[in-house]
Amino acid sequence: MNKIVLLTSLLALGTTSAYAKDNTWSGEGELGYTTSKTAANTESSSLIAKLGLNYKNDAWGNQAKVENIRTKATDSAGNNKKTADRSTLTDKLTYDINETVYSFANARYEDDTFSAYHYQKNLTLGLGWHAIKNDSTKLNFELGAGGQEDKLRATATTASKKNSGAAGRFFEDFSHKLTATTDFTQSLLVEGNSDNAQSTFDAGLKVAINGSLALKLSHQVKHNSEVPAGTKNYSRVSSATLVYGF
């Protein structure tokens, strides 16, 4: 899966870079590493890496993003094992109908080694609305429909199961400049159908260090409506990352 994510992200990078000659693209990379140790003498460490590329030329736009979170833990006996490995790839093509309304086509693929699902993927088409758009505050809403496919992992009592069918998409994206160097961001994404709906909530605070570097504190909560018995619906990730904008 990591090879697929790498190859697809390189393809997105190459496609976007083809337009770099007219300075219509921008990007942002994040990298973070956290460690923790409990009273029971267990340690865990997480590596968080993200890369986003944005292309905008007149009415057309494209946003591609790849994320990976990898966590390892060491127990009191000194045994080291991987406890989480999540890779997510998204790509969204947009077209401005007017100053406040735009159309979009969005594709997302997620592989989470330790979740209830082998993978989740969907493709949706729809409309977006710039509810607020000024120098300090932006608020966007998107509503769309399309199809999705996911595959549940096998458990001690149930077999592996693949689901596919029509799906809906709701997306809310908010950002506000608190000061000249501090930005607050928040988003909510809900995709799915009656078989399973995945909700992802993100909130972050980014403080600029200089013109290109910033420190970002963020918290993410994911929820799947349908999971096998004995499996948690929620997963949470809190992180501190160094952000480089270009």
Secondary structure, DSSP 4 states (H G I P E B T S, - for coil): -HHHHHHHHHHHHHHHHTTGGGT-EEEEEEEEEEEEE-TTS-EEEEEEEEEEEEEEETTEEEEEEEEEEEEEEE-TT--EEEEEEEEEEEEEEEEESSSSEEEEEEEEEEEETTSSEEEEEEEEEEEEEEEEESSSEEEEEEEEEEEEEEEEPP-SSS--EEEEEEEEEEEEEEEEE-SSSEEEEEEEEEEE-SS-EEEEEEEEEEEESSSSEEEEEEEEEEEES---TT--SEEEEEEEEEEEE-
